[in-house]
Amino acid sequence: MSRVRIWQIVYVIGLSPKIPLGPPNKNIGEAMTEEKPENFTIENGNEKEKKEFKITDHYLVPKHEVMTEKEKEKIMKNFNVTEKQLPKISHSDPVIKEIGAKIGNLIKITRNSQVAEKTIYYRIVSK
Protein backbone atom coordinates (compact mmCIF):
# COMPACT_ATOMS: atom_id res chain seq x y z
CA MET A 1 0.00 0.00 0.00
CA SER A 2 1.39 3.42 -0.97
CA ARG A 3 1.33 6.36 1.40
CA VAL A 4 0.30 9.86 0.46
CA ARG A 5 1.32 12.94 2.39
CA ILE A 6 -1.32 15.63 2.66
CA TRP A 7 -0.23 19.05 3.87
CA GLN A 8 -3.48 20.98 3.63
CA ILE A 9 -7.17 20.27 3.09
CA VAL A 10 -9.77 22.84 2.10
CA TYR A 11 -13.04 21.72 3.63
CA VAL A 12 -16.11 23.29 1.96
CA ILE A 13 -19.45 23.11 3.72
CA GLY A 14 -22.82 24.81 3.44
CA LEU A 15 -23.10 24.94 -0.35
CA SER A 16 -26.86 25.45 -0.13
CA PRO A 17 -28.78 27.77 2.19
CA LYS A 18 -31.12 24.82 2.88
CA ILE A 19 -28.27 22.72 4.28
CA PRO A 20 -27.33 23.83 7.79
CA LEU A 21 -23.68 24.22 8.65
CA GLY A 22 -22.51 21.50 10.96
CA PRO A 23 -19.37 20.92 13.01
CA PRO A 24 -16.33 19.84 10.98
CA ASN A 25 -15.25 16.22 11.09
CA LYS A 26 -12.34 16.33 13.53
CA ASN A 27 -11.08 12.95 12.27
CA ILE A 28 -10.74 14.02 8.62
CA GLY A 29 -6.96 14.38 8.93
CA GLU A 30 -6.57 10.96 10.51
CA ALA A 31 -8.84 9.44 7.88
CA MET A 32 -6.56 10.78 5.13
CA THR A 33 -3.20 9.88 6.63
CA GLU A 34 -2.08 7.89 9.63
CA GLU A 35 0.86 10.16 10.49
CA LYS A 36 -0.31 13.75 10.65
CA PRO A 37 2.63 16.16 10.02
CA GLU A 38 3.12 19.14 12.33
CA ASN A 39 2.17 21.70 9.70
CA PHE A 40 -0.98 19.85 8.59
CA THR A 41 -3.95 22.21 8.76
CA ILE A 42 -7.69 21.93 8.43
CA GLU A 43 -9.36 25.23 7.67
CA ASN A 44 -13.03 25.82 8.26
CA GLY A 45 -14.83 28.86 6.94
CA ASN A 46 -18.04 30.18 5.59
CA GLU A 47 -19.00 32.69 2.93
CA LYS A 48 -18.07 35.62 5.19
CA GLU A 49 -14.57 34.22 5.68
CA LYS A 50 -13.87 33.00 2.14
CA LYS A 51 -10.37 33.60 0.86
CA GLU A 52 -9.67 35.71 -2.19
CA PHE A 53 -7.56 34.60 -5.11
CA LYS A 54 -6.50 36.19 -8.37
CA ILE A 55 -8.42 34.76 -11.31
CA THR A 56 -5.65 35.83 -13.67
CA ASP A 57 -3.21 33.54 -11.85
CA HIS A 58 -5.11 30.44 -13.01
CA TYR A 59 -3.36 28.62 -15.84
CA LEU A 60 -6.53 28.37 -17.96
CA VAL A 61 -7.19 32.14 -17.95
CA PRO A 62 -5.47 33.85 -20.89
CA LYS A 63 -3.53 37.08 -20.46
CA HIS A 64 -5.79 40.18 -20.57
CA GLU A 65 -4.38 43.67 -21.10
CA VAL A 66 -6.10 47.06 -21.23
CA MET A 67 -4.96 48.99 -24.30
CA THR A 68 -4.25 52.72 -24.12
CA GLU A 69 -6.34 55.13 -26.23
CA LYS A 70 -3.44 55.49 -28.70
CA GLU A 71 -3.11 51.71 -29.04
CA LYS A 72 -6.89 51.41 -29.40
CA GLU A 73 -6.97 53.94 -32.25
CA LYS A 74 -4.00 52.27 -33.98
CA ILE A 75 -5.58 48.78 -33.76
CA MET A 76 -8.97 50.01 -34.98
CA LYS A 77 -7.32 51.81 -37.89
CA ASN A 78 -5.13 48.77 -38.71
CA PHE A 79 -8.19 46.46 -38.83
CA ASN A 80 -10.42 49.17 -40.37
CA VAL A 81 -13.18 48.70 -37.76
CA THR A 82 -15.29 50.86 -35.49
CA GLU A 83 -16.05 50.21 -31.80
CA LYS A 84 -19.47 48.83 -32.74
CA GLN A 85 -17.85 46.22 -35.01
CA LEU A 86 -15.52 44.85 -32.33
CA PRO A 87 -16.51 41.77 -30.31
CA LYS A 88 -17.67 42.64 -26.81
CA ILE A 89 -16.78 41.51 -23.32
CA SER A 90 -19.02 42.29 -20.36
CA HIS A 91 -17.92 44.84 -17.76
CA SER A 92 -19.08 42.28 -15.16
CA ASP A 93 -16.67 39.59 -16.41
CA PRO A 94 -14.52 38.54 -13.41
CA VAL A 95 -11.23 39.14 -15.26
CA ILE A 96 -12.37 42.57 -16.46
CA LYS A 97 -13.26 43.51 -12.89
CA GLU A 98 -9.90 42.25 -11.63
CA ILE A 99 -7.81 44.20 -14.16
CA GLY A 100 -9.89 47.34 -13.58
CA ALA A 101 -11.09 47.85 -17.15
CA LYS A 102 -13.88 50.35 -17.79
CA ILE A 103 -16.69 50.41 -20.37
CA GLY A 104 -15.19 51.47 -23.72
CA ASN A 105 -11.70 50.09 -23.00
CA LEU A 106 -10.14 47.80 -25.59
CA ILE A 107 -8.85 44.53 -24.15
CA LYS A 108 -6.09 42.49 -25.76
CA ILE A 109 -6.43 38.80 -24.95
CA THR A 110 -3.41 36.60 -25.66
CA ARG A 111 -4.11 32.87 -25.69
CA ASN A 112 -1.64 30.04 -26.06
CA SER A 113 -2.43 27.86 -29.04
CA GLN A 114 -1.38 24.36 -30.07
CA VAL A 115 -1.49 25.30 -33.76
CA ALA A 116 -0.01 28.79 -33.61
CA GLU A 117 2.19 29.57 -30.63
CA LYS A 118 -0.18 32.29 -29.51
CA THR A 119 -3.32 33.97 -30.78
CA ILE A 120 -4.44 37.51 -30.06
CA TYR A 121 -8.05 38.59 -29.69
CA TYR A 122 -9.45 42.05 -29.09
CA ARG A 123 -12.64 42.79 -27.15
CA ILE A 124 -14.34 46.06 -26.26
CA VAL A 125 -15.72 46.33 -22.72
CA SER A 126 -19.48 46.90 -22.78
CA LYS A 127 -22.49 46.82 -20.41
N, C-alpha and C positions, 0 to 999 in steps of 0.2 A: 504494500500500500504506500502510495506517495504522500508526502506531506506538503502542505501549502501554507506559506506564511502570509497572514493578513495583518496589515498595519493600521488600516482604518476602514470603518464601515459607515456608510451614510444610511441611516434608518429613516424611511419616509412613512409617516402615518397620517391619517385624517385626510385622505384624498377627496372625500365627499362630505358635504356638510351634514348628511344624514348619518354618517358613521361617527360615533363619538370617539374622542381621543382616549386611549387607554394607557396604562403604565407600560413602559418599554419592557421587553423581555430581558431580564438581567443575565440570563444564561446564553444570550446570543453569541457572545465571544467564545465561551467554552464549547458551544455547539459547532463553531467553525474551526477551532484549533484547540488541541489539548494543552499546548504550552502557550500561554498568553504573554507576549513580550511586554516589557515595561511601558513602551510608548504606544501601546495599542489603545485606541480611543473609540468610544461609542458616543456619537453626538445625537442628541434629541432636540427637535425644534418644531416650531409650527410656522404658519405663514408670516406671523409678525417677526419671527427671528430668522427668516430664510436668508441665506448668504447670497451675495451678489457675485456675478462672474461676467467677464467680458465676452460677449457673443463673438466678437471679431477674433478672439483667440482660438476659436474652434477650427479644427483643420478642414472642415467641410464648408466653411464660410469664406467666399472669395474676398479678395482685397477690394475695399471700397474707398474711393478718394473723392473729395469735393473739389471740383475744378474752379479756378478763379474766373472772374468775368472775362478777362482777356483770353484765357484758354477756351472758355465757353464759346466766345465769338469766333475764334480761330477754327474750332472743331465744326461749328455750325456752317461756317463759310466753306470749309474743306469738303464737307459732305453735302453742301447745298440744301440744307434743311432749315425749317423754322422750329421754334419751340413746340408748336402744336403737332409737328410731324415726328418728334422724338418719342420713343417708348417711355412710359411713365413708371415711377416707383412711388408708393404711398409714403406720405410724411409720417405715418404711424408704423412703418416697417421698423422692427427692432434695431437693425443695423443703422438705419438712417437716424434714428433717435440717438444711438450711441455715438455716432460721429458728429452729431450736432448740425446736420444739414437742414436747411430751411426750404420752404416752398419756392420753386424757381431755380434752385441750385442744380447744376449739372453734375452727375455722379459718374465717375469712371470705375467700372467693375472689371477687374482683371482675374480671369479664371484660368487655372491650369487645365491643359487639354492633352489627351493621349495622342491625338492626331497632330495638332499643331502644339508647340510647346506651351503657348499661352494664347488666350483669346481675350479681346477687349470689347466690352459692351458699354454703351452710354445710356443713361436713364435721367429723365428730368423729374425732380421731386414735385409731386402734386398732392392735392387734397384727397 
